[in-house]
């Protein structure tokens, strides 16, 4: 009886703490959500020139994984995935554009690092793509490994983590290279294709994107070495916990939806699904998302209008796209990957 009483008391206390936490989070709502709602559109920063992540199609519509996650946030907050104003940034300007308040959230192939997380006044949400830095060369070079490239000329963009990582790799391996520093992504890509450097370095997904833009993609090879970790994640400004939570849970919701086999095609018919988590995702627990400041059906809007994580991945960068990237580390955790989300409860 004594132990039973302890368990009951613990449950009561936990419930009280949870209730207090919910009330606290709702009371400390930040300004970004209100600003987005008042404006009627989400201002989302992207690089805008990276096929597979964010680049215009033939009709001028921005397509790609980053663009779709921008739309997912808009669907969650405004109920309409099309209520997005895309703001083009560069590797050099993307963080300043967010710091200045010109945009609400940044989806721009941002590698999550300690210094960026602690010195810029910004915060990273969960990674939407786990990547690693690599090197691309011409197939005609015959190169099979980065260790064959002592003294090579390598195109890099200033202000990127790639520049530091490649320098560290060559120094660690007691090799040298000649950096060819190009001011922006488009110019660096053009310089590599024009033969101004022996190699181009960047995240492997970015290299695949660049290769897909070549006149003959088969003329270029991405070497097998991965020289650094590159978790690519959305970024928001510090000081607005509610907005950070919204962006976090939009990413998590797409992952959980894939775990629960919720898709664009079937989400409308799953409202009476017997699975408790599916019911919660689709708004079956009124008030559950009160701390986010969102409507009960926000996840349904995200999945119906944009899709789950797997759908976003496959249509933009998966094996059937020009980038032809495998899921790899970006498989769900149940399938041996790193994509994992907390409980929606």
N, C-alpha and C positions, 0 to 999 in steps of 0.2 A: 504493500500500500504506500509505503514511504517513497519508493522509487517511482511508482505510478504518479504520485502527487508531484514529484519533481519534474517528470516529463510533461505533465499537464501545465505546471507553472512555467516551464521553459517555453512551451508552445504559446502560452498567453503573452509572455514577455516578448517572444519573437514577433508575434503578431502586432504588438504595440509598437515595437521598434520599426517594423515594416510600414505600419500606418503613419508613424511620425515621419519616416523618410519620404513617403509619398507626398505627404502634406508639405514637407520642406521643399522638395524639388519643384512642386507646383508653385510654391510661394516665391521661389527665387528665379522665376522665368527671366531670361535675358532679352535683349532688344532685337536680336537678329530676326527671330520668327515674326515678331510684330512688324518689323520693317518690310519683310518679304511679303507678308499678307497685305499690308497697306499698299505696297507697290504693285502687287498682282503678278509679279514675275520674279523668278529666281535668277540672280546674276551669278553665273558659273564660269570660272576661269579654266581654259584649256589651252594647250599648245596650238591646236587647230591645224597643224600641218603634219600630223603623224597618222597615216592610214592604219586602221585597225583600232586606234585609240580615240583620235578626234581629227577628222579631215572631211572636207566637203565632198559630196558625191557629185555626179554630173548635173544634178538639179540644184546644187548649192546647199543641200541639207547636210548639216554636220552629222557624221556617222562615226561609230567606234565605241569602244568599251567605256572610255572616260565620258564621252557624250551621253551614253545611255545611263550611266550612274548619275549624271547631272539631271537627266529626265526623271530618274527614279526619285530623287530628292524632291523635285517639283511635284510629282504625283502624290508623294506622301504629304507634303505641306499644303499644296494648293488644289489637290485633287485632279490635276491635269498635267500630264507629262510634257505637254507642248508649251507650258508657260515658263519657258527658259529663255533668258537672254545670254547668249554665249559671248564671252569676252576673250579675245585671243591674247595670249601672253607669250613670252619667250623664256628660255632657261634662265636668262639673266634678270628678267623683270617679274617673274611669276609671284615670288614671295612678297615683293614690294607692292604689287597690285593688290594682294590680299591685305597686307598691313594697312594700306591707305584707305580701305573700306570700299574700294571700287567694285569689289565682288564679294559675294557671301560665302563662297566655298571654292576650293581649288582642286580640280581633278586634272593634273598636268604631268603625269609620269613622275610624280614626286617620290624620290627615294627617302625613306624614313631613316634619319640618322640622329645620334645623340645631340650634336651641336645645333642642328636645325630645330630639334624638339625643345631645346633649353635656352636658346639665345635670340630667337627671332620674334618672340611674343606670339608664337603660333603653336597649334596642337595638331597631332596626327590622329586620324580615325583608323579603324582596322584596314589592313592592306586589301586592296581589291585584286592585286596580282603580285604573286611572289616571283621574283626574277633574280637574275644574276648577271654581272657584267661580263661581256665577252669581247671578242675581236673578230672583225670581218676582213677578208682579203680577197683578191681576185683568184679565181680558179686557175688561171694561167700561171700564177706564181708558183704553183706546186707545193705551197706551204701546208703542212699538216698539223703543226703545233706552234704555239706562241714561243716556245723555247728555241725555235729556229730563227727568231726575229731580232737577234742582237744587232743594234745599230739602225733598226728600221725607222722610217718616218711614219708617225701616227697622227692622224687628224683627231683633234679634240676641241670641244667647246669650252671656253673659260667659264668659271663659276659653277661647273657641274661636278658632282661627286666622281664622275668618271675620270676626270683629269687627275685627281688625287689618287684614286685607286690604281690607275695604270702606272703612275709614278712609283707608288709603293711596290707594285708587283715587280717591276724591272729592278728596283733597288734590292728587294729581298732576294731575287734570283741572280744578283751580281751581273746584271746585264744593263745595257744602255739603250736609249731610244731618242729620236729627235722629234719633239712635239711640234706639230704644225697647228698652231692655235687659230681657229676660225671663229669669227664673232657670233654666228648664229647657226641654227640647225640646217637651214636650207643651204647656206653657203658652204657649210662643212660637207654636206652630202654631195653638192656639186663638185667640190674640190676632190673628194675621194673618187667619184666617177670619172673625173678628168685626169686622174693619175698623179695628182700633186702629192699624194702620200701613199705609202705601201699598205696601210691598214686604217680602219676606222674602228674606234672603240665606243662602247655604250652598252646599255642593258641589252640582253639578247633579244628581247621582244622588239626593242627599238631598231636593232640591226635587221631583224626580219622585216620590219616595216620599211626601212630604207631599201632593202634588197627588192621588195615588191614593187618599188617605184622605178627600178632600173629598166632600161629598154630590153635587156636580156638578163632576167634574174638568175638564170643558171650560170652566168659568168662569175658569180660571187659565192664565196663559201664562208660560213661562220665556223671558226675554229672550236674545238671541243672544250677547251679550258674555260672554267668559270672562275673569275679572279676575285669576286666579291659578292656579298649578299645585297640584294636590292629589293626590299619590300616596297612596292609602289602603293601609296596610300593617299586618300584625300586629306586636305588640310583646312583648318578653320582658325580664326583668331582666338587667342586666349581671352578669358574673362566672360565667356557666355557658355556656361556649362550645359544649359538646355539645348543650345544649337549643336554643340559637340555631340550630345546624346542622340539628337535626331539623326545626324549624319552617320554616327556609329550604327544605330539600329536599322537604318535603311540598308546598309551593307549587310548586317546580320540577317535581316529579314529575307533578303534574296537567297542567302545560304540555307537558312532553315526551310524556305520554300522548296528548294531543290531536294533537301533531305526528305521532305514530306511529299515529294512528287507533285507539288502544286505548280502548274504551268499556265501560260497565257490561255491555252486552249481549254483547260478544265477548271480554272479557279472559280468561274461563275457557278459551276454545278457542285461545288464542294462545301457549300454553306452548312449542310447537315451532316458533314463527315463525322463519324463517331470518334475520331482521334481527338483527344482534348486539346493538344497543341494546335492542330489545324483550326479547331473552333476558335481558340484564342486569337490566332493570327488573323482570322477573317472577321473579327469584331464580336465574337460571341460572349465576351466578358466585358460588359459596359464599364467604361471608366478605367480600364487597364492602362490605356495610353495617356491618361490625364497628366502624368508627370512630363510627358513629351509635349503636351499642348496640342496633340493631334486628335483627329476624329477616330472613332473606333474602327472604321473600315479602311484606314490608311494603307495597310499592307495589301489588302485586296486591290486597291487602286494601283499600287506599285507593280504587282504581279500581272494584273490584267493589261496594263498599259506598256510595261517594259519587259517583264519576264523574270524568271528566277536566275540565279547566278550562272547555272549551266547554259541556259538559253542565251544570256548576254555574252558569255565566253564564246560559245560555238558560232554564233552568227557574225562575230566581229573578228576573232583572231584564231579560231579553231582550225582543225585539219582540212576543212572544206573551203577555207578562205585563202586569199593570196599569201597570208602570213604563214599558214599551215603550222601553227604552234600546237603541240600536244598539251593536254591538261597538266601532266607532270605534277609538280608541287602544288598546283592549283586544283587538284582533285579534292573532293570532300574528305574529311578525316576518316570516315568509314571506309573509304577506298584507298587509304594509304597516303593521302595528301595532307596539306596544311590548312585547308579552309574549314573553319570550325566556328560555331557560334554558341553563345550562352543560351540558356533556356528562355523561351518567350513565355514568362509566367509572372 
